[in-house]
Amino acid sequence: MRAVFALSGVAATAAAVQQSVMSMSADERMSLEQDLAEWKAEFGEVARQNGLLPAPSSIMSEEDKATNELQRLLDTKLSAEEAALANPDASFNWRNQFALMSNAEFKAYVAVSFRRGSLLRGEIVETSSDEEAVSVQATKDWTSSGCVSPVQNQGSCGSCWAFSAVGVSESAHCIKTGRLLKLSEQQVASCSTNGGSQGCNGGFPWAAIDYASRGLCLASAYPYTSGSSGQTGACKTSCAKQTLSIGTSARVSGDSGVASALNRQPLSVTVEAGNSVWKNYRGGVVSSCPGAQSDHAVIAVGYDGTSFKVKNSWGTGWGESGYIRLKRTTSGQGTCNVVGAASYPRI
């Protein structure tokens, strides 16, 4: 779904933010205007293509529109500072495609990709930690293996579930055969309805893995178009499916179980991402996420003694060239719920 946001008005700030553009000095406003100009030069077109800009309004003057944009940027800057206070080992700033979105708009943008609850998921066998814990290395980074495809941008389509499922399927096939194929996220988004998946309105990565196990077309034969259109698109059957050396999905949870499975292959994981921490993440290790409900599917690609390395689908201009690191914990579902629900194709 294309993310279109109503103008918030110059006084619409985040709950914890009290500073207004209207109370700034002339020098402070000039500095903020310069930051906005730099942002537009670097990220404005990407934000426009992905539907991440405030919706145009015919009832606001050009001056009010400019002030609204400045207020949005100021709010983002302040929320980045708050995220940094809660995460001393990570860095945050406003220099990414989401800078003119309010925190509420960003939360809604993320949430549309994710669907909760599926009978199919309850039927997936969970592998025990004891079964997985065989010759686990102290560190693992699949991004240096040649079996992880480049970071992409899902754009204005709620298709994180498709990117997560396709990514782990590509990696599993590569680990098994030595060949990394770039497979079609568009095919999964448009054609996979397993478990109630609904294209750009969200889906289930574990169900999409099962769909992928029956073969997928190459991305070159069925390219991704939903990112710019915001539409799921009709399923096309004209491309030739590649036979993949993967099985159906399995799942695992908990820090030790996820690390053990990740020692063998990248995993599809669900996380809590619709918040200021993910919105403004720049680098380092995140140790705290506000809230407690998963709303986004990504790919765990590595770990060390202190963190999990995760590949996102928000482009290379976000985070550590498209990646984020989440602190490992021994209790609960992990930082941002990263170890709460992991799935992967059997190989």
Secondary structure as UniProt FT lines:
FT   TURN            10..11
FT   TURN            15..16
FT   HELIX           21..23
FT   HELIX           26..39
FT   HELIX           40..44
FT   HELIX           45..49
FT   TURN            50..51
FT   HELIX           62..86
FT   TURN            88..89
FT   STRAND          90..92
FT   TURN            97..100
FT   HELIX           103..111
FT   TURN            112..113
FT   HELIX           119..122
FT   HELIX           129..132
FT   STRAND          140..141
FT   HELIX           142..144
FT   TURN            145..146
FT   TURN            155..156
FT   HELIX           160..177
FT   HELIX           185..191
FT   HELIX           194..196
FT   TURN            199..200
FT   HELIX           205..212
FT   TURN            213..214
FT   TURN            219..221
FT   HELIX           226..229
FT   STRAND          249..252
FT   HELIX           255..262
FT   TURN            263..264
FT   STRAND          267..271
FT   HELIX           276..279
FT   STRAND          281..286
FT   STRAND          296..303
FT   STRAND          307..311
FT   TURN            316..317
FT   TURN            321..322
FT   STRAND          323..327
FT   TURN            332..333
FT   HELIX           335..337
FT   TURN            338..339
FT   STRAND          342..345
//
